[in-house]
Each structure stands twice: as C-alpha cells, then as structure tokens.
Amino acid sequence: MSQLLRARRILTEQGWLDDHQLRIESGAVAAIEPIPAGVTTRDAELLCPAYIDTHVHGGAGVDVMDDAPDVLDTLAMHKACEGVGAFLPTTVTAPLESIHATLMRIARRTQSGGPGAQILGSYLEGPYFTPQNKGAHPPELFRELDIAELDRLVDVSQGTLRVVALAPEKPGALQAIHHLKQRGIRVMLGHSAATYRQTLAAFDAGADGLVHCYNGMTGLHHREPGMVGAGLTDKRAWLELIADGHHVHPGAMRLCCCAQDRVVLITDAMQAAGMPDGRYTLCGEEVTMHHGVVKTASGGLAGSTLSLDAAVRNMVEYAGVTPEDAIHMASLHPARLLGIDGQLGSIAPGKRANIISLDGGLHLQQIWIQGLALPL
C-alpha cells in the first residue's frame, strides 16, 4: 500500500525541507519529494522522526517488572501517545529470578510485536551497582559481576538484551564491559561512585556512555571531574539526560549541551507517568508522587513522570537548543547509540516509516508506526 504525507516542513538529518511530501510504501519511506505546484493541502505542520525512548521503567499505572497480562501492551500504547515509536523496557534491581522472568516477557513481546510503540529489546539497569549513589535501587540486592551470570541473562533474553548498566569501579567491571561488547550489547555507566580515571578506563574498555547523566554518579568538581566530567569531555560517551527540570537543573542541562551531538533524551519514567498524584511502587518500595515528582520515603527522587515529547520541548525552552537539535536528541541520537540508525531515528528513503506530526509548539498531533496511523 502506498500513501502520501504532505507537510509544511519535514525534518531530515540534514535539516528542514519546506513543502515536501513523504511517499510511504510497505511501512517504509520510499521517497521524499517536493509537493507539486498547485497542491495547497497539507497533512501536517511538521513531520519528524518518531522518538525512541531507550530507558523507561513504566507508565500508565504499569511497571515493566509486573508479572501481569498486557503490561507491555499498555506501556507501548502509552509511549506512542507521547510520540515514541520504539522503546526499551527497562528493569530495576530485583532478585535474579525476577529479572530473568522480566527479560523473558520482554523477549516474547519483542518477537511477537503488538499494539503501540515497537519494543526493541530490553535494558538491564541493576543489579551491578555500588551503594554510594544507589538512587531508588535496593543495595541489599546488588550483585558482583560474573561473566557466566551475564551470559545467562543474555541467553534468557533470547538475544534481545540491548543495554546493560553497571558501576565501573566494581571488581571485574572492565572484563565484563569487554565481554558484553563482544556480544553486541551496549554498556552504560551509572549508580556509581567511580572517579574520573575509573570512568575513562571503562570507556577505554568499550563502555558507551552514562546512565541519566548527573543522577546517580560522582558529580563535576574542578579538582576531580568525576563521572560527569568524564562523560562531558570524552567524545566516545553518549549522555542520557532526564530533561524534566527536577532531575537536572536547567543550567546543568545547558552545560550538557557542550556535548550536544552525544545527548540522548530519556524519560526514566516509572509507573506513575501519566497518572494522578498518589502512592506508587518502584523497586518493590512505596514511593509518592506530588505535583508530578516522585520521591522515596527518605526524600530521594524515584524515577520520573516525564514524557519524551515534553523532554524535547524542555530542551528548547530550558537549554536553548533548536527544535531540530532537540528532536534529534530523542530520535537520531538514541538510534545511533543502539546501532539501529540504518533503520530508525530519521526520515530517509529505506528507513521504517516511524513518523510523528507536530504543531509549531512541538506538541504531538499524530503518530505513524511503520506507516500506520495510531489513534491518540
């Protein structure tokens, strides 16, 4: 089936194209063409690549770790309503058997497909962390790195495990990073007290970047640049960023843009995203959401309720980046991090037709996943 989508502007990797149309065939972009003279109708103000959320724990009242029917379908539909065409359901620190069960559920859903945003595989956040910057993760469940245990996680995921997060100062971390990279898995560093030098050593071993930059790690200091300093200055490092104005101050968001081409916007969203204020759970503990901010009983932040389309708008408003750069941070950059930018992340002939329509204020109007419009 062939279809045309006409827009006042279309965003490509090279920038905006005015008054162009997309020709879509069999779920992929077949061509990008100028709109013929005399055709005045437009289907959209802005056509852009659908977003990719590489780090999300839940939303719409469900948690990725929940062993309940339709959890991933519910989350996939919720993510589509914020312009996300593909995402990685993300685990938390939990007993190993619970993590195994979650990875198996994600694997089945990755392979079978279903409604809403496409599931690309899984992201393992925990249990290979250290206590000093634990966030909401229960330190009593942290584990030491073991190659056989990591291989078992990959096997349980049926090869759908895409990202592993770990603390680089743990014993055996460099060997684990090297091993995971050999298996084609991205490695992110976080929930850690690593020094600047330890973080650089992890990048030398093949680590790909920082888990939610600034949060859950050693901060920037002029005599010890810490993990944040290593990530900002090492051009190999991708930087996940929760751009909600709560996890990261707008000034720190602007500072992160010194590495603008390496910023990956994430939500780190949990069960309460899209829900009213109240009590929820994360990592098996009760947390409270008040005015959209989720905290543990001790007052620490516990995931976010951010939507990815709001993160894009926040980068424009708080950090002063251009709309096209903010959109790339939520689409092209995560695709490059995952090594799938040949299929997703931008609008180009041959790529999947995962596309969103935005108004001039970057608010979502419509989403197409593999060329099919989803009801919002």
Secondary structure as UniProt FT lines:
FT   STRAND          2..12
FT   TURN            13..14
FT   STRAND          15..25
FT   TURN            26..27
FT   STRAND          28..34
FT   TURN            37..38
FT   STRAND          44..49
FT   STRAND          51..56
FT   STRAND          58..59
FT   TURN            60..61
FT   STRAND          62..63
FT   TURN            64..65
FT   TURN            69..70
FT   HELIX           71..80
FT   TURN            81..83
FT   STRAND          84..90
FT   HELIX           96..112
FT   STRAND          118..119
FT   STRAND          122..125
FT   HELIX           131..133
FT   TURN            135..136
FT   HELIX           139..141
FT   HELIX           147..156
FT   TURN            157..159
FT   STRAND          161..166
FT   TURN            168..169
FT   TURN            171..172
FT   HELIX           173..182
FT   TURN            183..184
FT   STRAND          186..189
FT   HELIX           196..205
FT   STRAND          209..210
FT   TURN            213..216
FT   HELIX           226..233
FT   TURN            235..236
FT   STRAND          238..241
FT   HELIX           250..256
FT   HELIX           257..262
FT   STRAND          263..265
FT   TURN            271..274
FT   STRAND          278..282
FT   TURN            283..284
FT   STRAND          285..290
FT   TURN            291..292
FT   STRAND          293..295
FT   TURN            297..298
FT   HELIX           308..319
FT   HELIX           323..329
FT   TURN            330..331
FT   HELIX           332..338
FT   TURN            341..343
FT   TURN            349..350
FT   STRAND          355..358
FT   TURN            360..361
FT   STRAND          364..369
FT   TURN            370..371
FT   STRAND          372..374
//
